[in-house]
Amino acid sequence: MYRNDGFRELERQECLRLLAKATVGRIVHTRQALPAVLPVNFGLDTDGSVLLRTSAASELVRAIDGTVVAFEVDDVDAVAHTGWSVVVTGPASVVTDPAERERLARTGPHSWVPWPDEVFVRIGPELVTGRELVGRPSACA
Amino acid sequence: MYRNDGFRELERQECLRLLAKATVGRIVHTRQALPAVLPVNFGLDTDGSVLLRTSAASELVRAIDGTVVAFEVDDVDAVAHTGWSVVVTGPASVVTDPAERERLARTGPHSWVPWPDEVFVRIGPELVTGRELVGRPSACA
């Protein structure tokens, strides 16, 4: 969250409420020492963790497991100059606990196709920030 | 761009064509040693550079000037499981050349409000990658 840029900051609970309405966000991480970003579908766990369900062999999992990532969701109306963005920053890790995997297989996000080697990745909600672009059309940039 | 994740890779020209249709994207960078991401409105220069127009005093400008950033645009239909994403990775720098600033003031992106201390930031298109999510609904994650 940047201050002094003319946005209204959102409280954590407001951010989580907005996250819960979305199904697609963007994983921001580092790949080969460069900033990288990838859209993914996701689910939100009861504690505010972001959950991904994907292939264990995917390059994304190899890139982010054990690292700190940012996960961003937004909804910006470029005509009205309104909208919001929310960022969850925290450690990404593959879920290895069998009971937790079993729970997420029932309640977690759906993958857009079944992966034979699917895993769940959890992003801990250590930092949850958001900004709303309302009544101040400078919103972006 | 991740290979082997079931996406169709897009050619550079196709990526630039998609970028030219968009008005809002996301700046991916590092802030206080953490991954950071911020939606911004933008323009595309004739050479494929991404152009921002914002306040010289903004924290975003201070965070990215002189660094390598990623700039992402996407359009994903979470119901149809289709869409695309494009990422421009390259050096971000405040435009300091007076003639270039004058040109961009005429032809560059519009700011959503006038900043008294506005500057243009250029992101060089060193790496332009994209992926299309079509016919393979695993698209995300």
Boltz contact constraints between the chains, C-beta under 6 A:
constraints:
  - contact:
      token1: [A, 2]
      token2: [B, 59]
      max_distance: 6.0
  - contact:
      token1: [A, 2]
      token2: [B, 60]
      max_distance: 6.0
  - contact:
      token1: [A, 5]
      token2: [B, 58]
      max_distance: 6.0
  - contact:
      token1: [A, 23]
      token2: [B, 78]
      max_distance: 6.0
  - contact:
      token1: [A, 24]
      token2: [B, 76]
      max_distance: 6.0
  - contact:
      token1: [A, 24]
      token2: [B, 78]
      max_distance: 6.0
  - contact:
      token1: [A, 28]
      token2: [B, 28]
      max_distance: 6.0
  - contact:
      token1: [A, 28]
      token2: [B, 35]
      max_distance: 6.0
  - contact:
      token1: [A, 28]
      token2: [B, 37]
      max_distance: 6.0
  - contact:
      token1: [A, 34]
      token2: [B, 89]
      max_distance: 6.0
  - contact:
      token1: [A, 35]
      token2: [B, 28]
      max_distance: 6.0
  - contact:
      token1: [A, 35]
      token2: [B, 69]
      max_distance: 6.0
  - contact:
      token1: [A, 35]
      token2: [B, 70]
      max_distance: 6.0
  - contact:
      token1: [A, 37]
      token2: [B, 28]
      max_distance: 6.0
  - contact:
      token1: [A, 37]
      token2: [B, 70]
      max_distance: 6.0
  - contact:
      token1: [A, 37]
      token2: [B, 72]
      max_distance: 6.0
  - contact:
      token1: [A, 39]
      token2: [B, 74]
      max_distance: 6.0
  - contact:
      token1: [A, 39]
      token2: [B, 76]
      max_distance: 6.0
  - contact:
      token1: [A, 39]
      token2: [B, 85]
      max_distance: 6.0
  - contact:
      token1: [A, 39]
      token2: [B, 140]
      max_distance: 6.0
  - contact:
      token1: [A, 40]
      token2: [B, 140]
      max_distance: 6.0
  - contact:
      token1: [A, 40]
      token2: [B, 141]
      max_distance: 6.0
  - contact:
      token1: [A, 41]
      token2: [B, 140]
      max_distance: 6.0
  - contact:
      token1: [A, 41]
      token2: [B, 141]
      max_distance: 6.0
  - contact:
      token1: [A, 52]
      token2: [B, 141]
      max_distance: 6.0
  - contact:
      token1: [A, 54]
      token2: [B, 141]
      max_distance: 6.0
  - contact:
      token1: [A, 58]
      token2: [B, 5]
      max_distance: 6.0
  - contact:
      token1: [A, 59]
      token2: [B, 2]
      max_distance: 6.0
  - contact:
      token1: [A, 60]
      token2: [B, 2]
      max_distance: 6.0
  - contact:
      token1: [A, 69]
      token2: [B, 35]
      max_distance: 6.0
  - contact:
      token1: [A, 70]
      token2: [B, 35]
      max_distance: 6.0
  - contact:
      token1: [A, 70]
      token2: [B, 37]
      max_distance: 6.0
  - contact:
      token1: [A, 72]
      token2: [B, 37]
      max_distance: 6.0
  - contact:
      token1: [A, 74]
      token2: [B, 39]
      max_distance: 6.0
  - contact:
      token1: [A, 76]
      token2: [B, 24]
      max_distance: 6.0
  - contact:
      token1: [A, 76]
      token2: [B, 39]
      max_distance: 6.0
  - contact:
      token1: [A, 78]
      token2: [B, 23]
      max_distance: 6.0
  - contact:
      token1: [A, 78]
      token2: [B, 24]
      max_distance: 6.0
  - contact:
      token1: [A, 81]
      token2: [B, 112]
      max_distance: 6.0
  - contact:
      token1: [A, 85]
      token2: [B, 39]
      max_distance: 6.0
  - contact:
      token1: [A, 89]
      token2: [B, 34]
      max_distance: 6.0
  - contact:
      token1: [A, 112]
      token2: [B, 81]
      max_distance: 6.0
  - contact:
      token1: [A, 112]
      token2: [B, 137]
      max_distance: 6.0
  - contact:
      token1: [A, 112]
      token2: [B, 138]
      max_distance: 6.0
  - contact:
      token1: [A, 112]
      token2: [B, 139]
      max_distance: 6.0
  - contact:
      token1: [A, 113]
      token2: [B, 137]
      max_distance: 6.0
  - contact:
      token1: [A, 113]
      token2: [B, 138]
      max_distance: 6.0
  - contact:
      token1: [A, 137]
      token2: [B, 112]
      max_distance: 6.0
  - contact:
      token1: [A, 137]
      token2: [B, 113]
      max_distance: 6.0
  - contact:
      token1: [A, 138]
      token2: [B, 112]
      max_distance: 6.0
  - contact:
      token1: [A, 138]
      token2: [B, 113]
      max_distance: 6.0
  - contact:
      token1: [A, 139]
      token2: [B, 112]
      max_distance: 6.0
  - contact:
      token1: [A, 140]
      token2: [B, 39]
      max_distance: 6.0
  - contact:
      token1: [A, 140]
      token2: [B, 40]
      max_distance: 6.0
  - contact:
      token1: [A, 140]
      token2: [B, 41]
      max_distance: 6.0
  - contact:
      token1: [A, 141]
      token2: [B, 40]
      max_distance: 6.0
  - contact:
      token1: [A, 141]
      token2: [B, 41]
      max_distance: 6.0
  - contact:
      token1: [A, 141]
      token2: [B, 52]
      max_distance: 6.0
  - contact:
      token1: [A, 141]
      token2: [B, 54]
      max_distance: 6.0
